[in-house]
Amino acid sequence: MSGHVAAIFRHPVKGFTPEPLQSVELAPGQGFPHDRIWAVENGPSGYDPAAPAFVPKQKFTVLAQIAAVAAARTVYNPLTSTLHAAAPGAPEIAARLDQPAGREAFAAWLTALLGEDARGPLRVVEARGQHRFTDHPLGQVSIINLASVRDLGQKMGVELDPLRFRANLYVDGWPAWAENGWTGRAMMVGWAKTEVFKPIVRCAATHVDPTSAERDLDVLKALFDNYGHLNCGIYVRMTSAGVVGLGDAVTAPAVEPQVEDAP
C-alpha cells in the first residue's frame, strides 16, 4: 500500500508556527531536525535542560491550553538560532534563542501577547541533544493521512485544515483510517526505513483554527462520535537513516498471511 509525501513540516518552537520543508534527513535515535527544539514554560514545569526529560504539554504554551498562541507567526533560523515573531497589534521581534537575553525578550513579547491567558511566568527552554518536546516521549516522527482528515471533514460538514494536526509528514494516497491498524509494521518513508509506533491520540489543540486562532470546532467529539476513538495520525520511529522529500513514496507492506501448520 503506497502513498506519497504531500507536505513536510517542522515546528521549531512547540505550539507555534509550522515551517514547510522540501526534504529532511531522518535517522534512528535522532529527533526530527529542528522540530520542537524549543518550548515556552507556562509557569515552572520542572524541566531541566541539563538533564532533559519528557514533560507533559500542559506545562507549556500550547494550543490545547491557549488558542491565542496561533496568533503568533514565527520563523526560525537554525543557523543563527534567531526566532522572528509577529502578531496582530504587536511589534515584530527578532530574538536569539541561544542567548539568555534573546530568550527573555521572546518570553516578554509573548507575555504581552497572551495577557491573562498565560498563568506564567513564561520561560523559553531548550531541548538539548536528541530530546524533543513531543507530545509522546517515544514519538519520533508524526504522520497524518490526508484521506483521514478529508473523511473526518466530510463527516463534520466542513473543510478541515490538516495543519490543525501539527504533523511532520502529510501523506496522500492511503485509504482513510488504514493507518490505525499498522502498529508494529515496517514502512518505507522516502529512503528511510521506519516502524509504526502507535496511533496519535488527539487533544484540544485540534479545535483551534491555525489561521484565525479561534477555537471553532470540536474535533475530539467528531472523532469519537463518528469512529469511536480519538486517533488521527501515527507516530513512526526510524530503523535506518534516509532522506525524505516531497513526492517520495511512503509504503506500508501488506500484512503477511498466517500459514497454519499442516495436521
N, C-alpha and C positions, 0 to 999 in steps of 0.2 A: 504494500500500500504506500503510494508515494504522493507527497505534496511538494510545494516549493516555498522557499523563504520569500515572503512578500514584504517584510519590513524587519529592521534590526534597530533596537534602541538601547541606550544606556541611560541610567538615572544617577548622575554623579552625586547629587545630594538627595538622601532618602526623602521621599514625599514631594519632591519638586520636579521641575520640567524635564520630560524625556527628551533625549537628543538622538536624532536619526544617524545611522551609520551605513556605509556602503558594504563593509565587511568587518569581521572580527576574528581574532585568533583565540581559540579556546584550548585548554589543556587540563588534564586531570589534576585535582588538588588545588587548582587556582581559581580565584573568583573571576567573574565576568569583568573584563578590563574596564576600569574607571566607572564601575557601576556600584552605586550605594557605598562609596568610599568615605562619604561624609554624612553626618546626621546632626540634627539640632535637638538637644535635650530640652524637653519642656518641663523644667524642674529637675532636681537631682535624680539620676537614673541608676546610679551605682556602676555605670560603665567606667572601666579603667583602660585608657589607651595603652598603658604599659603591659597589660595582660588582657587583650581583647577577648571578650566572650559574648555570647548571644544575650541580647536584651529585648524584651517584648516591644513591639512597635508602639504600644500605648505610651511609652516613656518619651516619645519623640513628637515633633511637629509633623504629623502625617494627616492625610485627607480623611482617614477614618475618624479622627478626632476633631479636626479643624478644616472645614471646607474652604476657608479663605486662603489656605496655603496655595490653592490652584490659581489665585490671582497673581501670584509672583511668577514672573517669567525669568528663568535663569539660564545662563550659558557658561559652561566651564571649560577653561583652557588647561589641559593636563600638563602642558609643557611649562607653564608658569604658576600653576595651582591657583589661577585667578578666576573668581566667580563674578560674572556680571549679572546684576539683578535689576529688574524694573517691575513696576506695578502701577495701575491707575491711581493717580493722586499722590504718588510717592516719588521722590527723587531717584534717579538711577545711581547705582553704586557699583564700583569695581573693588573687590576685596581679595587680598592674597590669603587664602585659607591655610597656607603653610606657615603663616606668621601670626603670633598672638594678636597683634593689633588688627589684622585683617579679619580674624575670626570674631573678635569683639565688635568690629564695625558691622559685620553682617548680622550678628545677633541683635545689635541695637536697631538696625534698619528693620529687621523682621519683627522685633518687639513693637515698634511703632506701627507697622502694617497690621499686625494681628490684634493689637489692643487687648480688650478683655477676654478674647478667645484664648489667649495664651496664659496659662497659670504661672509659668516661668519660675525662676529666671531662665532665660534661654542661653544655651551654651553650645557652640559648634564643637563636635568631637570627630575624631579621625579613626577609620578602620585600617589599622596597620597590618602589614604582611598580607596574608591571604584572607583575612577576616573581611566579611561584608555585612552591611546592615540589612540583610534579607529578612523576610517575614518568617522564614523557617531556617534554623541553623544549618540544615543539610541541603537546602535548595540552591544548587549552584547556578543553574540557568533556567529561566521560566519561559514557557512556550504557550502561545494562545492559538487555538484552532479557529480561524476566522469563520468557518462554516458554523461552528457552535454559537459564536456571537451573533451571526445573522439569524440563526434559528431562534435564539432567545429574543432577539429584537422583534421578529415576526410574532412570536407568542405575546409580546408586550404591546404590539402595535406601534412601535417606534423604531427609528434607525439608531442603533446603539453605536457610539464611538468606541472602537476597540481599545483606544488609549485609556479608557476607564479601568482597564485591567492591568496596566503598567507592566507589561511583559518585556522580556529581552528580544524574543523572536516571535514573529507572527507568521503563521503558515496557512497557505491556501491550498485546496485540492484534496483535503481529507474529508470523509463523511462527518457530518455533525456528531459530536459527542463520542466518536470512536475512541478518542484518546483516554477516556475514563477507564477502559479495560486493559491498558498497556503497562501497568505497574510491573517492574522487573524485566521488561523486554528490552532487547537491544535495538538501537536505532541509529542510522547514519544521518547526521546533520551536516550537510555540506561534505567536507572532507574529514570531519571529526566523528569518532565513534562515541556513542553515549548509551547510558542505561536509564530508562524511565524510573524515577524515584517514587513519585506519588502524584495524584491529582492535587490541584491547588484549591484549598477551601477559601472562598472569597469572604471579604469583610465589607463594612460600610463605606470604605473608600470608593467602591464602585457606584455609590449613589451620587457622587459628585460629578457634575459636568466639567470636563477638563478645560473647556473654553470659557464658560460663564462663571465658574467657581461656585455654582449654586447646587445645593443638594436637592435634586429634582426627580429622581427615580428610585424606587425601592427594588433594586436588582436582586437582593437576597430573597425577598418574598417571592419574586417572579421565578427564581431558580427553584425554590422549594415547592411552590405551587404547581409548577409545570413538570418538574423532573424528580422531585422528592430528594434532592440533595443541594448542597451549596457549592459544588465544584464548577470551576471554569478554568481550564488550562492544566498544564502539567509541569512539574519540576523534572529536569534531567541532570545527570552527572556524567562528566566526561570519562571515558575509559581509554581513549587515545587522542592525542592532540591533532588539530586540523583547523584550517581556515573555513569560515562560513561566510558566504557572500549573498547578496540579493540575487534571487532567481535560482539558487542552488537547490538541489533535491533534498527532501527530508523524508527518509524512507524507513518505515517500520516493517520489519519482515513478518511474513504470515506466521501464525502460530502453527508449530509442527503438530500433525495429527498424532493422537495417542495410539500406540500399537499394543494390542492385548497379546499376552503370551498364549501360544497355542496350547490347547488342552492336552 
